[in-house]
Amino acid sequence: MYFAALLARTEDGWEASDTELDDVETLSDLTDLAREASVDEDTVLVYIEQEDAWFGVVRVDGEEDPRIYVSDASAAARSSYGEILLTDEMLGREPGAEDEIAALEELVDLDGTEDGEPEAAQDSAGAAVTEPDLDHDPDAVPAGPLGDLGVLSDLGLSEKDLLTLRTDALAEIADALGAAEVLEAVR
């Protein structure tokens, strides 16, 4: 179960609305949704939560690139909405690397061995030699928080406080922003 909300800053304070993410497939779609809610290109926060498993905050300030924080990247990676937030840049991957890896995996038998399997290394007695596993999974997503820890610091929620949020994070974020009452109206 997901909950998503938009908090848009206006000259009169914050305006809150819950939002449907059914038509959101990319970070660009999510950013566009936030910009549509913006008044005079002011700050808009998009909050996404999956039943106490993880939450994410996307901050959009006018035409600037979105700033993103995810409370638990590995949990978010198992979620369709979380995957939207976990950009290649956040994960330290080359953009489009997944497409290149998939294309390479389709190629078979490039090393000259039967069935594309490399020959096992052997010592002088002919016994198989195992090498330590130095490969790490480039697709692995780190557990724990990931992204811009200062995403809310100028709005009243410090990096330290953001890292300590677990359950009911949106209420604590809204309280720090002074938007608790407007958020309660839409929740």
CNS distance restraints for C-alpha pairs under 8 A (distance, minus, plus):
assign (resid   1 and name CA) (resid  50 and name CA) 5.80 0.50 0.50
assign (resid   1 and name CA) (resid  51 and name CA) 5.86 0.50 0.50
assign (resid   2 and name CA) (resid  48 and name CA) 7.02 0.50 0.50
assign (resid   2 and name CA) (resid  49 and name CA) 5.56 0.50 0.50
assign (resid   2 and name CA) (resid  50 and name CA) 4.58 0.50 0.50
assign (resid   2 and name CA) (resid  51 and name CA) 6.44 0.50 0.50
assign (resid   3 and name CA) (resid  18 and name CA) 7.80 0.50 0.50
assign (resid   3 and name CA) (resid  47 and name CA) 8.00 0.50 0.50
assign (resid   3 and name CA) (resid  48 and name CA) 5.81 0.50 0.50
assign (resid   3 and name CA) (resid  49 and name CA) 5.26 0.50 0.50
assign (resid   3 and name CA) (resid  50 and name CA) 6.60 0.50 0.50
assign (resid   3 and name CA) (resid  51 and name CA) 8.00 0.50 0.50
assign (resid   4 and name CA) (resid  18 and name CA) 5.85 0.50 0.50
assign (resid   4 and name CA) (resid  19 and name CA) 5.60 0.50 0.50
assign (resid   4 and name CA) (resid  20 and name CA) 6.91 0.50 0.50
assign (resid   4 and name CA) (resid  21 and name CA) 7.47 0.50 0.50
assign (resid   4 and name CA) (resid  46 and name CA) 7.13 0.50 0.50
assign (resid   4 and name CA) (resid  47 and name CA) 5.42 0.50 0.50
assign (resid   4 and name CA) (resid  48 and name CA) 4.42 0.50 0.50
assign (resid   4 and name CA) (resid  49 and name CA) 6.39 0.50 0.50
assign (resid   5 and name CA) (resid  16 and name CA) 6.98 0.50 0.50
assign (resid   5 and name CA) (resid  17 and name CA) 5.63 0.50 0.50
assign (resid   5 and name CA) (resid  18 and name CA) 4.14 0.50 0.50
assign (resid   5 and name CA) (resid  19 and name CA) 5.40 0.50 0.50
assign (resid   5 and name CA) (resid  46 and name CA) 5.86 0.50 0.50
assign (resid   5 and name CA) (resid  47 and name CA) 5.20 0.50 0.50
assign (resid   5 and name CA) (resid  48 and name CA) 6.73 0.50 0.50
assign (resid   6 and name CA) (resid  16 and name CA) 5.62 0.50 0.50
assign (resid   6 and name CA) (resid  17 and name CA) 5.27 0.50 0.50
assign (resid   6 and name CA) (resid  18 and name CA) 6.10 0.50 0.50
assign (resid   6 and name CA) (resid  19 and name CA) 6.72 0.50 0.50
assign (resid   6 and name CA) (resid  34 and name CA) 7.18 0.50 0.50
assign (resid   6 and name CA) (resid  37 and name CA) 7.79 0.50 0.50
assign (resid   6 and name CA) (resid  44 and name CA) 6.84 0.50 0.50
assign (resid   6 and name CA) (resid  45 and name CA) 5.67 0.50 0.50
assign (resid   6 and name CA) (resid  46 and name CA) 4.68 0.50 0.50
assign (resid   6 and name CA) (resid  47 and name CA) 6.35 0.50 0.50
assign (resid   7 and name CA) (resid  14 and name CA) 6.29 0.50 0.50
assign (resid   7 and name CA) (resid  15 and name CA) 5.64 0.50 0.50
assign (resid   7 and name CA) (resid  16 and name CA) 4.54 0.50 0.50
assign (resid   7 and name CA) (resid  17 and name CA) 6.68 0.50 0.50
assign (resid   7 and name CA) (resid  44 and name CA) 5.60 0.50 0.50
assign (resid   7 and name CA) (resid  45 and name CA) 5.05 0.50 0.50
assign (resid   7 and name CA) (resid  46 and name CA) 6.52 0.50 0.50
assign (resid   7 and name CA) (resid 183 and name CA) 7.91 0.50 0.50
assign (resid   8 and name CA) (resid  14 and name CA) 5.52 0.50 0.50
assign (resid   8 and name CA) (resid  15 and name CA) 5.18 0.50 0.50
assign (resid   8 and name CA) (resid  16 and name CA) 6.41 0.50 0.50
assign (resid   8 and name CA) (resid  37 and name CA) 6.57 0.50 0.50
assign (resid   8 and name CA) (resid  38 and name CA) 5.95 0.50 0.50
assign (resid   8 and name CA) (resid  39 and name CA) 7.51 0.50 0.50
assign (resid   8 and name CA) (resid  42 and name CA) 7.26 0.50 0.50
assign (resid   8 and name CA) (resid  43 and name CA) 6.07 0.50 0.50
assign (resid   8 and name CA) (resid  44 and name CA) 4.29 0.50 0.50
assign (resid   8 and name CA) (resid  45 and name CA) 6.37 0.50 0.50
assign (resid   9 and name CA) (resid  13 and name CA) 5.77 0.50 0.50
assign (resid   9 and name CA) (resid  14 and name CA) 4.44 0.50 0.50
assign (resid   9 and name CA) (resid  15 and name CA) 6.34 0.50 0.50
assign (resid   9 and name CA) (resid  38 and name CA) 7.50 0.50 0.50
assign (resid   9 and name CA) (resid  39 and name CA) 7.50 0.50 0.50
assign (resid   9 and name CA) (resid  42 and name CA) 5.91 0.50 0.50
assign (resid   9 and name CA) (resid  43 and name CA) 5.47 0.50 0.50
assign (resid   9 and name CA) (resid  44 and name CA) 6.18 0.50 0.50
assign (resid  10 and name CA) (resid  14 and name CA) 5.79 0.50 0.50
assign (resid  10 and name CA) (resid  15 and name CA) 7.11 0.50 0.50
assign (resid  10 and name CA) (resid  39 and name CA) 6.21 0.50 0.50
assign (resid  10 and name CA) (resid  42 and name CA) 6.68 0.50 0.50
assign (resid  13 and name CA) (resid 179 and name CA) 7.75 0.50 0.50
assign (resid  14 and name CA) (resid 178 and name CA) 7.79 0.50 0.50
assign (resid  14 and name CA) (resid 179 and name CA) 5.79 0.50 0.50
assign (resid  14 and name CA) (resid 182 and name CA) 7.23 0.50 0.50
assign (resid  15 and name CA) (resid 179 and name CA) 7.67 0.50 0.50
assign (resid  15 and name CA) (resid 182 and name CA) 6.29 0.50 0.50
assign (resid  15 and name CA) (resid 183 and name CA) 7.78 0.50 0.50
assign (resid  16 and name CA) (resid 179 and name CA) 7.83 0.50 0.50
assign (resid  16 and name CA) (resid 182 and name CA) 5.69 0.50 0.50
assign (resid  16 and name CA) (resid 183 and name CA) 5.29 0.50 0.50
assign (resid  16 and name CA) (resid 186 and name CA) 6.80 0.50 0.50
assign (resid  17 and name CA) (resid 183 and name CA) 7.21 0.50 0.50
assign (resid  17 and name CA) (resid 186 and name CA) 5.76 0.50 0.50
assign (resid  18 and name CA) (resid 186 and name CA) 6.04 0.50 0.50
assign (resid  18 and name CA) (resid 187 and name CA) 6.97 0.50 0.50
assign (resid  24 and name CA) (resid  29 and name CA) 5.36 0.50 0.50
assign (resid  24 and name CA) (resid  30 and name CA) 5.93 0.50 0.50
assign (resid  25 and name CA) (resid  29 and name CA) 6.38 0.50 0.50
assign (resid  25 and name CA) (resid  30 and name CA) 7.78 0.50 0.50
assign (resid  25 and name CA) (resid  84 and name CA) 6.90 0.50 0.50
assign (resid  26 and name CA) (resid  30 and name CA) 6.46 0.50 0.50
assign (resid  26 and name CA) (resid  84 and name CA) 5.38 0.50 0.50
assign (resid  27 and name CA) (resid  31 and name CA) 6.05 0.50 0.50
assign (resid  27 and name CA) (resid  84 and name CA) 5.41 0.50 0.50
assign (resid  27 and name CA) (resid  85 and name CA) 6.24 0.50 0.50
assign (resid  28 and name CA) (resid  32 and name CA) 6.12 0.50 0.50
assign (resid  29 and name CA) (resid  33 and name CA) 6.22 0.50 0.50
assign (resid  30 and name CA) (resid  34 and name CA) 6.33 0.50 0.50
assign (resid  31 and name CA) (resid  35 and name CA) 6.19 0.50 0.50
assign (resid  31 and name CA) (resid  60 and name CA) 6.79 0.50 0.50
assign (resid  31 and name CA) (resid  66 and name CA) 6.86 0.50 0.50
assign (resid  32 and name CA) (resid  36 and name CA) 6.18 0.50 0.50
assign (resid  33 and name CA) (resid  37 and name CA) 6.66 0.50 0.50
assign (resid  34 and name CA) (resid  38 and name CA) 6.45 0.50 0.50
assign (resid  34 and name CA) (resid  44 and name CA) 5.98 0.50 0.50
assign (resid  34 and name CA) (resid  45 and name CA) 7.27 0.50 0.50
assign (resid  34 and name CA) (resid  46 and name CA) 6.77 0.50 0.50
assign (resid  34 and name CA) (resid  60 and name CA) 6.72 0.50 0.50
assign (resid  35 and name CA) (resid  41 and name CA) 7.16 0.50 0.50
assign (resid  35 and name CA) (resid  44 and name CA) 7.26 0.50 0.50
assign (resid  35 and name CA) (resid  60 and name CA) 7.10 0.50 0.50
assign (resid  35 and name CA) (resid  62 and name CA) 6.98 0.50 0.50
assign (resid  37 and name CA) (resid  44 and name CA) 7.27 0.50 0.50
assign (resid  38 and name CA) (resid  42 and name CA) 5.78 0.50 0.50
assign (resid  38 and name CA) (resid  43 and name CA) 6.91 0.50 0.50
assign (resid  38 and name CA) (resid  44 and name CA) 6.10 0.50 0.50
assign (resid  38 and name CA) (resid  62 and name CA) 7.82 0.50 0.50
assign (resid  40 and name CA) (resid  62 and name CA) 7.95 0.50 0.50
assign (resid  41 and name CA) (resid  61 and name CA) 6.47 0.50 0.50
assign (resid  41 and name CA) (resid  62 and name CA) 4.19 0.50 0.50
assign (resid  41 and name CA) (resid  63 and name CA) 7.49 0.50 0.50
assign (resid  42 and name CA) (resid  61 and name CA) 5.89 0.50 0.50
assign (resid  42 and name CA) (resid  62 and name CA) 6.01 0.50 0.50
assign (resid  43 and name CA) (resid  59 and name CA) 6.94 0.50 0.50
assign (resid  43 and name CA) (resid  60 and name CA) 5.76 0.50 0.50
assign (resid  43 and name CA) (resid  61 and name CA) 4.55 0.50 0.50
assign (resid  43 and name CA) (resid  62 and name CA) 6.84 0.50 0.50
assign (resid  44 and name CA) (resid  59 and name CA) 5.87 0.50 0.50
assign (resid  44 and name CA) (resid  60 and name CA) 5.26 0.50 0.50
assign (resid  44 and name CA) (resid  61 and name CA) 6.52 0.50 0.50
assign (resid  45 and name CA) (resid  57 and name CA) 6.56 0.50 0.50
assign (resid  45 and name CA) (resid  58 and name CA) 5.62 0.50 0.50
assign (resid  45 and name CA) (resid  59 and name CA) 4.62 0.50 0.50
assign (resid  45 and name CA) (resid  60 and name CA) 6.39 0.50 0.50
assign (resid  46 and name CA) (resid  57 and name CA) 5.65 0.50 0.50
assign (resid  46 and name CA) (resid  58 and name CA) 5.04 0.50 0.50
assign (resid  46 and name CA) (resid  59 and name CA) 6.48 0.50 0.50
assign (resid  47 and name CA) (resid  55 and name CA) 7.22 0.50 0.50
assign (resid  47 and name CA) (resid  56 and name CA) 5.80 0.50 0.50
assign (resid  47 and name CA) (resid  57 and name CA) 4.76 0.50 0.50
assign (resid  47 and name CA) (resid  58 and name CA) 6.61 0.50 0.50
assign (resid  47 and name CA) (resid 170 and name CA) 7.27 0.50 0.50
assign (resid  48 and name CA) (resid  55 and name CA) 5.53 0.50 0.50
assign (resid  48 and name CA) (resid  56 and name CA) 5.23 0.50 0.50
assign (resid  48 and name CA) (resid  57 and name CA) 6.60 0.50 0.50
assign (resid  48 and name CA) (resid  81 and name CA) 7.95 0.50 0.50
assign (resid  49 and name CA) (resid  53 and name CA) 7.70 0.50 0.50
assign (resid  49 and name CA) (resid  54 and name CA) 5.95 0.50 0.50
assign (resid  49 and name CA) (resid  55 and name CA) 4.20 0.50 0.50
assign (resid  49 and name CA) (resid  56 and name CA) 6.46 0.50 0.50
assign (resid  50 and name CA) (resid  54 and name CA) 5.63 0.50 0.50
assign (resid  50 and name CA) (resid  55 and name CA) 6.32 0.50 0.50
assign (resid  52 and name CA) (resid 166 and name CA) 7.08 0.50 0.50
assign (resid  52 and name CA) (resid 167 and name CA) 5.46 0.50 0.50
assign (resid  52 and name CA) (resid 168 and name CA) 7.48 0.50 0.50
assign (resid  53 and name CA) (resid  72 and name CA) 7.70 0.50 0.50
assign (resid  53 and name CA) (resid  75 and name CA) 6.56 0.50 0.50
assign (resid  53 and name CA) (resid  76 and name CA) 8.00 0.50 0.50
assign (resid  54 and name CA) (resid  70 and name CA) 7.22 0.50 0.50
assign (resid  54 and name CA) (resid  71 and name CA) 5.55 0.50 0.50
assign (resid  54 and name CA) (resid  72 and name CA) 5.44 0.50 0.50
assign (resid  54 and name CA) (resid  73 and name CA) 7.91 0.50 0.50
assign (resid  54 and name CA) (resid  75 and name CA) 6.36 0.50 0.50
assign (resid  54 and name CA) (resid  76 and name CA) 6.28 0.50 0.50
assign (resid  54 and name CA) (resid 166 and name CA) 7.86 0.50 0.50
assign (resid  55 and name CA) (resid  70 and name CA) 5.91 0.50 0.50
assign (resid  55 and name CA) (resid  71 and name CA) 5.48 0.50 0.50
assign (resid  55 and name CA) (resid  72 and name CA) 7.35 0.50 0.50
assign (resid  55 and name CA) (resid  76 and name CA) 7.85 0.50 0.50
assign (resid  55 and name CA) (resid 169 and name CA) 7.62 0.50 0.50
assign (resid  56 and name CA) (resid  68 and name CA) 7.21 0.50 0.50
assign (resid  56 and name CA) (resid  69 and name CA) 5.54 0.50 0.50
assign (resid  56 and name CA) (resid  70 and name CA) 4.26 0.50 0.50
assign (resid  56 and name CA) (resid  71 and name CA) 6.19 0.50 0.50
assign (resid  56 and name CA) (resid  82 and name CA) 7.70 0.50 0.50
assign (resid  56 and name CA) (resid  85 and name CA) 7.58 0.50 0.50
assign (resid  57 and name CA) (resid  68 and name CA) 5.74 0.50 0.50
assign (resid  57 and name CA) (resid  69 and name CA) 5.26 0.50 0.50
assign (resid  57 and name CA) (resid  70 and name CA) 6.55 0.50 0.50
assign (resid  58 and name CA) (resid  66 and name CA) 6.31 0.50 0.50
assign (resid  58 and name CA) (resid  67 and name CA) 5.61 0.50 0.50
assign (resid  58 and name CA) (resid  68 and name CA) 4.54 0.50 0.50
assign (resid  58 and name CA) (resid  69 and name CA) 6.59 0.50 0.50
assign (resid  58 and name CA) (resid  85 and name CA) 8.00 0.50 0.50
assign (resid  59 and name CA) (resid  66 and name CA) 5.50 0.50 0.50
assign (resid  59 and name CA) (resid  67 and name CA) 5.03 0.50 0.50
assign (resid  59 and name CA) (resid  68 and name CA) 6.39 0.50 0.50
assign (resid  59 and name CA) (resid 151 and name CA) 6.88 0.50 0.50
assign (resid  60 and name CA) (resid  64 and name CA) 6.82 0.50 0.50
assign (resid  60 and name CA) (resid  65 and name CA) 6.97 0.50 0.50
assign (resid  60 and name CA) (resid  66 and name CA) 4.82 0.50 0.50
assign (resid  60 and name CA) (resid  67 and name CA) 6.64 0.50 0.50
assign (resid  61 and name CA) (resid  65 and name CA) 7.77 0.50 0.50
assign (resid  61 and name CA) (resid  66 and name CA) 7.26 0.50 0.50
assign (resid  67 and name CA) (resid 147 and name CA) 7.87 0.50 0.50
assign (resid  67 and name CA) (resid 148 and name CA) 6.39 0.50 0.50
assign (resid  67 and name CA) (resid 151 and name CA) 6.39 0.50 0.50
assign (resid  68 and name CA) (resid  85 and name CA) 7.04 0.50 0.50
assign (resid  68 and name CA) (resid 147 and name CA) 5.58 0.50 0.50
assign (resid  68 and name CA) (resid 148 and name CA) 5.71 0.50 0.50
assign (resid  68 and name CA) (resid 151 and name CA) 7.02 0.50 0.50
assign (resid  69 and name CA) (resid 145 and name CA) 7.42 0.50 0.50
assign (resid  69 and name CA) (resid 146 and name CA) 5.97 0.50 0.50
assign (resid  69 and name CA) (resid 147 and name CA) 4.39 0.50 0.50
assign (resid  69 and name CA) (resid 148 and name CA) 5.19 0.50 0.50
assign (resid  69 and name CA) (resid 149 and name CA) 6.46 0.50 0.50
assign (resid  69 and name CA) (resid 151 and name CA) 6.96 0.50 0.50
assign (resid  70 and name CA) (resid  76 and name CA) 7.52 0.50 0.50
assign (resid  70 and name CA) (resid  85 and name CA) 7.62 0.50 0.50
assign (resid  70 and name CA) (resid 145 and name CA) 5.66 0.50 0.50
assign (resid  70 and name CA) (resid 146 and name CA) 5.35 0.50 0.50
assign (resid  70 and name CA) (resid 147 and name CA) 6.21 0.50 0.50
assign (resid  71 and name CA) (resid 144 and name CA) 6.22 0.50 0.50
assign (resid  71 and name CA) (resid 145 and name CA) 4.34 0.50 0.50
assign (resid  71 and name CA) (resid 146 and name CA) 6.58 0.50 0.50
assign (resid  71 and name CA) (resid 163 and name CA) 7.40 0.50 0.50
assign (resid  71 and name CA) (resid 166 and name CA) 7.95 0.50 0.50
assign (resid  72 and name CA) (resid  76 and name CA) 6.18 0.50 0.50
assign (resid  72 and name CA) (resid 143 and name CA) 5.91 0.50 0.50
assign (resid  72 and name CA) (resid 144 and name CA) 4.17 0.50 0.50
assign (resid  72 and name CA) (resid 145 and name CA) 4.76 0.50 0.50
assign (resid  72 and name CA) (resid 146 and name CA) 6.93 0.50 0.50
assign (resid  73 and name CA) (resid  77 and name CA) 5.98 0.50 0.50
assign (resid  73 and name CA) (resid  82 and name CA) 7.85 0.50 0.50
assign (resid  73 and name CA) (resid  86 and name CA) 7.38 0.50 0.50
assign (resid  73 and name CA) (resid 141 and name CA) 6.41 0.50 0.50
assign (resid  73 and name CA) (resid 142 and name CA) 6.09 0.50 0.50
assign (resid  73 and name CA) (resid 143 and name CA) 5.59 0.50 0.50
assign (resid  73 and name CA) (resid 144 and name CA) 5.72 0.50 0.50
assign (resid  73 and name CA) (resid 145 and name CA) 6.02 0.50 0.50
assign (resid  73 and name CA) (resid 146 and name CA) 6.02 0.50 0.50
assign (resid  74 and name CA) (resid  78 and name CA) 6.89 0.50 0.50
assign (resid  74 and name CA) (resid 141 and name CA) 5.34 0.50 0.50
assign (resid  74 and name CA) (resid 142 and name CA) 5.70 0.50 0.50
assign (resid  74 and name CA) (resid 143 and name CA) 4.74 0.50 0.50
assign (resid  74 and name CA) (resid 144 and name CA) 6.89 0.50 0.50
assign (resid  75 and name CA) (resid  79 and name CA) 7.07 0.50 0.50
assign (resid  75 and name CA) (resid  82 and name CA) 7.93 0.50 0.50
assign (resid  75 and name CA) (resid 143 and name CA) 7.45 0.50 0.50
assign (resid  76 and name CA) (resid  80 and name CA) 7.94 0.50 0.50
assign (resid  76 and name CA) (resid  81 and name CA) 7.48 0.50 0.50
assign (resid  76 and name CA) (resid  82 and name CA) 4.19 0.50 0.50
assign (resid  76 and name CA) (resid  83 and name CA) 6.44 0.50 0.50
assign (resid  76 and name CA) (resid  86 and name CA) 7.84 0.50 0.50
assign (resid  77 and name CA) (resid  82 and name CA) 5.52 0.50 0.50
assign (resid  77 and name CA) (resid  83 and name CA) 5.16 0.50 0.50
assign (resid  77 and name CA) (resid  86 and name CA) 7.16 0.50 0.50
assign (resid  77 and name CA) (resid 141 and name CA) 7.08 0.50 0.50
assign (resid  78 and name CA) (resid  82 and name CA) 7.12 0.50 0.50
assign (resid  78 and name CA) (resid  83 and name CA) 7.29 0.50 0.50
assign (resid  79 and name CA) (resid  83 and name CA) 6.10 0.50 0.50
assign (resid  80 and name CA) (resid  84 and name CA) 6.86 0.50 0.50
assign (resid  81 and name CA) (resid  85 and name CA) 6.99 0.50 0.50
assign (resid  82 and name CA) (resid  86 and name CA) 6.42 0.50 0.50
assign (resid  83 and name CA) (resid  87 and name CA) 7.63 0.50 0.50
assign (resid  86 and name CA) (resid  90 and name CA) 6.17 0.50 0.50
assign (resid  86 and name CA) (resid  91 and name CA) 6.77 0.50 0.50
assign (resid  87 and name CA) (resid  91 and name CA) 6.37 0.50 0.50
assign (resid  88 and name CA) (resid  92 and name CA) 6.02 0.50 0.50
assign (resid  88 and name CA) (resid  93 and name CA) 4.82 0.50 0.50
assign (resid  88 and name CA) (resid  94 and name CA) 6.29 0.50 0.50
assign (resid  88 and name CA) (resid  95 and name CA) 5.59 0.50 0.50
assign (resid  88 and name CA) (resid  96 and name CA) 7.98 0.50 0.50
assign (resid  89 and name CA) (resid  93 and name CA) 5.89 0.50 0.50
assign (resid  89 and name CA) (resid  94 and name CA) 7.14 0.50 0.50
assign (resid  89 and name CA) (resid  95 and name CA) 7.17 0.50 0.50
assign (resid  90 and name CA) (resid 146 and name CA) 7.29 0.50 0.50
assign (resid  90 and name CA) (resid 147 and name CA) 6.19 0.50 0.50
assign (resid  91 and name CA) (resid 141 and name CA) 7.00 0.50 0.50
assign (resid  93 and name CA) (resid  97 and name CA) 6.82 0.50 0.50
assign (resid  93 and name CA) (resid 138 and name CA) 7.89 0.50 0.50
assign (resid  96 and name CA) (resid 100 and name CA) 6.64 0.50 0.50
assign (resid  97 and name CA) (resid 101 and name CA) 6.11 0.50 0.50
assign (resid  98 and name CA) (resid 102 and name CA) 6.11 0.50 0.50
assign (resid  99 and name CA) (resid 103 and name CA) 6.23 0.50 0.50
assign (resid 100 and name CA) (resid 104 and name CA) 6.22 0.50 0.50
assign (resid 101 and name CA) (resid 105 and name CA) 6.13 0.50 0.50
assign (resid 102 and name CA) (resid 106 and name CA) 6.52 0.50 0.50
assign (resid 103 and name CA) (resid 107 and name CA) 7.05 0.50 0.50
assign (resid 108 and name CA) (resid 115 and name CA) 7.80 0.50 0.50
assign (resid 108 and name CA) (resid 116 and name CA) 5.96 0.50 0.50
assign (resid 109 and name CA) (resid 113 and name CA) 6.62 0.50 0.50
assign (resid 109 and name CA) (resid 114 and name CA) 7.11 0.50 0.50
assign (resid 109 and name CA) (resid 115 and name CA) 6.12 0.50 0.50
assign (resid 109 and name CA) (resid 116 and name CA) 3.84 0.50 0.50
assign (resid 109 and name CA) (resid 117 and name CA) 7.49 0.50 0.50
assign (resid 110 and name CA) (resid 116 and name CA) 6.61 0.50 0.50
assign (resid 111 and name CA) (resid 116 and name CA) 6.36 0.50 0.50
assign (resid 111 and name CA) (resid 117 and name CA) 7.79 0.50 0.50
assign (resid 111 and name CA) (resid 118 and name CA) 6.91 0.50 0.50
assign (resid 112 and name CA) (resid 116 and name CA) 6.95 0.50 0.50
assign (resid 113 and name CA) (resid 117 and name CA) 5.87 0.50 0.50
assign (resid 113 and name CA) (resid 118 and name CA) 5.95 0.50 0.50
assign (resid 113 and name CA) (resid 119 and name CA) 6.87 0.50 0.50
assign (resid 120 and name CA) (resid 128 and name CA) 6.35 0.50 0.50
assign (resid 120 and name CA) (resid 129 and name CA) 7.29 0.50 0.50
assign (resid 121 and name CA) (resid 128 and name CA) 5.81 0.50 0.50
assign (resid 121 and name CA) (resid 129 and name CA) 5.41 0.50 0.50
assign (resid 121 and name CA) (resid 130 and name CA) 7.32 0.50 0.50
assign (resid 122 and name CA) (resid 126 and name CA) 5.17 0.50 0.50
assign (resid 122 and name CA) (resid 127 and name CA) 5.25 0.50 0.50
assign (resid 122 and name CA) (resid 128 and name CA) 4.49 0.50 0.50
assign (resid 122 and name CA) (resid 129 and name CA) 5.20 0.50 0.50
assign (resid 123 and name CA) (resid 127 and name CA) 5.56 0.50 0.50
assign (resid 123 and name CA) (resid 128 and name CA) 6.54 0.50 0.50
assign (resid 123 and name CA) (resid 129 and name CA) 6.20 0.50 0.50
assign (resid 142 and name CA) (resid 146 and name CA) 7.97 0.50 0.50
assign (resid 145 and name CA) (resid 163 and name CA) 7.28 0.50 0.50
assign (resid 149 and name CA) (resid 159 and name CA) 5.21 0.50 0.50
assign (resid 149 and name CA) (resid 162 and name CA) 7.17 0.50 0.50
assign (resid 149 and name CA) (resid 163 and name CA) 7.76 0.50 0.50
assign (resid 150 and name CA) (resid 154 and name CA) 7.70 0.50 0.50
assign (resid 150 and name CA) (resid 158 and name CA) 6.95 0.50 0.50
assign (resid 150 and name CA) (resid 159 and name CA) 5.49 0.50 0.50
assign (resid 152 and name CA) (resid 156 and name CA) 6.58 0.50 0.50
assign (resid 152 and name CA) (resid 157 and name CA) 5.36 0.50 0.50
assign (resid 152 and name CA) (resid 158 and name CA) 6.76 0.50 0.50
assign (resid 152 and name CA) (resid 159 and name CA) 7.64 0.50 0.50
assign (resid 152 and name CA) (resid 162 and name CA) 7.99 0.50 0.50
assign (resid 153 and name CA) (resid 157 and name CA) 4.82 0.50 0.50
assign (resid 153 and name CA) (resid 158 and name CA) 4.52 0.50 0.50
assign (resid 153 and name CA) (resid 159 and name CA) 6.27 0.50 0.50
assign (resid 154 and name CA) (resid 158 and name CA) 7.88 0.50 0.50
assign (resid 155 and name CA) (resid 176 and name CA) 7.57 0.50 0.50
assign (resid 155 and name CA) (resid 177 and name CA) 5.96 0.50 0.50
assign (resid 156 and name CA) (resid 176 and name CA) 5.45 0.50 0.50
assign (resid 156 and name CA) (resid 177 and name CA) 5.92 0.50 0.50
assign (resid 157 and name CA) (resid 161 and name CA) 6.13 0.50 0.50
assign (resid 157 and name CA) (resid 162 and name CA) 6.45 0.50 0.50
assign (resid 157 and name CA) (resid 173 and name CA) 6.98 0.50 0.50
assign (resid 157 and name CA) (resid 176 and name CA) 5.87 0.50 0.50
assign (resid 157 and name CA) (resid 177 and name CA) 7.52 0.50 0.50
assign (resid 158 and name CA) (resid 162 and name CA) 6.14 0.50 0.50
assign (resid 159 and name CA) (resid 163 and name CA) 6.28 0.50 0.50
assign (resid 160 and name CA) (resid 164 and name CA) 6.56 0.50 0.50
assign (resid 161 and name CA) (resid 165 and name CA) 6.62 0.50 0.50
assign (resid 165 and name CA) (resid 169 and name CA) 5.41 0.50 0.50
assign (resid 165 and name CA) (resid 172 and name CA) 7.76 0.50 0.50
assign (resid 168 and name CA) (resid 172 and name CA) 6.88 0.50 0.50
assign (resid 169 and name CA) (resid 173 and name CA) 6.12 0.50 0.50
assign (resid 170 and name CA) (resid 174 and name CA) 5.96 0.50 0.50
assign (resid 171 and name CA) (resid 175 and name CA) 6.01 0.50 0.50
assign (resid 171 and name CA) (resid 180 and name CA) 6.49 0.50 0.50
assign (resid 171 and name CA) (resid 183 and name CA) 7.95 0.50 0.50
assign (resid 172 and name CA) (resid 176 and name CA) 6.20 0.50 0.50
assign (resid 173 and name CA) (resid 177 and name CA) 6.27 0.50 0.50
assign (resid 174 and name CA) (resid 178 and name CA) 6.00 0.50 0.50
assign (resid 174 and name CA) (resid 179 and name CA) 4.71 0.50 0.50
assign (resid 174 and name CA) (resid 180 and name CA) 4.73 0.50 0.50
assign (resid 174 and name CA) (resid 183 and name CA) 6.98 0.50 0.50
assign (resid 175 and name CA) (resid 179 and name CA) 5.84 0.50 0.50
assign (resid 175 and name CA) (resid 180 and name CA) 4.82 0.50 0.50
assign (resid 179 and name CA) (resid 183 and name CA) 6.13 0.50 0.50
assign (resid 180 and name CA) (resid 184 and name CA) 6.12 0.50 0.50
assign (resid 181 and name CA) (resid 185 and name CA) 6.49 0.50 0.50
assign (resid 182 and name CA) (resid 186 and name CA) 7.05 0.50 0.50
assign (resid 183 and name CA) (resid 187 and name CA) 6.24 0.50 0.50
